[in-house]
């Protein structure tokens, strides 16, 4: 530690002071700097008297002065080396210093030559004292004689006892002025005390305080803290302690506390880092309030006209500020703003418990206003194979609980699917798989719309096909679309290619030729399953042979001797029961596809 002591003022004793019986003590005032800057806090000093500015002999000391308060570098202390020190020769003062109770003492580089003040102790009596021989009786000094009469003025009394004179106040106790003394205690009960004024209105008034920390100061060096007690001794009154806490107190060294001694509880604590605690001695945030619900009030209550709390941001929060306010009408409303903008409403909660996002007048339990697009209103997210969703439940008699969810791999609809599940009945009501297939009454739809149950519709428009078909097993392995098929007598329930003209076993035309697919396909899963759809009615393309006669729209078509091909009906009597339908397009010659309206007859 590079410590240098700068001497700025010495408070000297005067001859007049000595004439009143002043002793050998004198006041020492100085300035203490550390690395050129004034220090603050308690310091320990050691003072020694030498016969020279360097080297020399020790005359007196070291004199210890511990825990001297240093404020902005300035300190004052009273030194008393006793008699026989300042006897005429020059004297120098050596000073050593350290922070109170911490480390070794550092001796300052230069000793201070002492002049005037200490030697005034000797100067008052030196001329007379040197001329009086040891053991002589002094009969007079400075005009005073041994026949002097001593008298006391009220409120003082003078009591002789042998060679002893006792000076005391009229009330006894051995004091002086308005003060009374009881043992080592001084007291005053007659009126108010004023410091800096002569007409105090309170028990103690301090006037003319120049700034916040120069009025009243209490100091102490205790791990239990240093403070002031305030006590109301009337019935129900409490005693409170206001103190600067030490390391042995729960508020910690450097903290401040307001402690209710009567209740044994902290009412207020300020930690050394500035955190404030109400009801706790160890606050962990800027403000920590410890308390419980008493049925009417919470730990923290704000009251008044539109009570509010504001949170102000900075550059790290894009200068955003939030405001929570209780407004007229009873709404609790949340606002935010960015720097240089006005506060805008974010959320409101009405006295009825309705919550509004973007509106201060919600009419439902939750109302969201100002939604910008279809997917920015309400979002629920989760990372679970069991799905993420929303439950809707009517708790009235007969009501059900439904779950609407985005499916995971462990759900019936699979990952990427969507489901509406009746929790009460334990059944899927609607399922959409990751491919977009929709199932009603089933969780794993196999087609664009897969309904498990009876369907009722007023109007059904089919845009994906033009015929009504039913799947059949075909005897031949490879049967091209548009082929004419007949009932297979040898294999009940199956079909085969037609091979002769006017065959009354005609069953229909294999669907799918020329890109025209079935509009409706009839089947019962597990029963009469088939491989190929055969058009039973509607419009399809058929394989035709114009070698039996040119085909034009409106002609009846029947089977032909060409396997799987249709021909124009020539013999209408023979065609009874063997008609496929009517041609809707032409084929003048050869073989090709003809659009036909299937009407078996």
Beta strands, then each sheet from edge to edge (+ up, - down):
strand 1: 3-11
strand 2: 26-34
strand 3: 37-38
strand 4: 41-50
strand 5: 58-70
strand 6: 74-79
strand 7: 91-99
strand 8: 106-107
strand 9: 112-114
strand 10: 140-141
strand 11: 144-145
strand 12: 156-161
strand 13: 164-169
strand 14: 180-182
strand 15: 185-187
strand 16: 193-195
strand 17: 204-206
strand 18: 226-231
strand 19: 239-244
strand 20: 256-260
strand 21: 265-270
strand 22: 276-278
strand 23: 287-289
strand 24: 308-312
strand 25: 321-326
strand 26: 332-337
strand 27: 344-349
strand 28: 355-357
strand 29: 366-368
strand 30: 388-393
strand 31: 401-406
strand 32: 418-422
strand 33: 427-432
strand 34: 438-440
strand 35: 449-451
strand 36: 467-472
strand 37: 484-487
strand 38: 495-497
strand 39: 506-510
strand 40: 518-522
strand 41: 532-545
strand 42: 556-559
strand 43: 566-568
strand 44: 579-583
strand 45: 591-599
sheet 1: 1+ 2- 3+
sheet 2: 1+ 2- 6+
sheet 3: 5+ 4- 7+ 8-
sheet 4: 5+ 4- 7+ 9-
sheet 5: 10+ 11-
sheet 6: 12+ 13-
sheet 7: 14+ 15-
sheet 8: 16+ 17+
sheet 9: 18+ 19- 20+ 21- 22+ 23+
sheet 10: 24+ 25- 26+ 27- 28+ 29+
sheet 11: 30+ 31- 32+ 33- 34+ 35+
sheet 12: 38+ 37- 39+ 41- 36+ 40+
sheet 13: 38+ 37- 39+ 41- 45+ 44- 42+ 43-
end
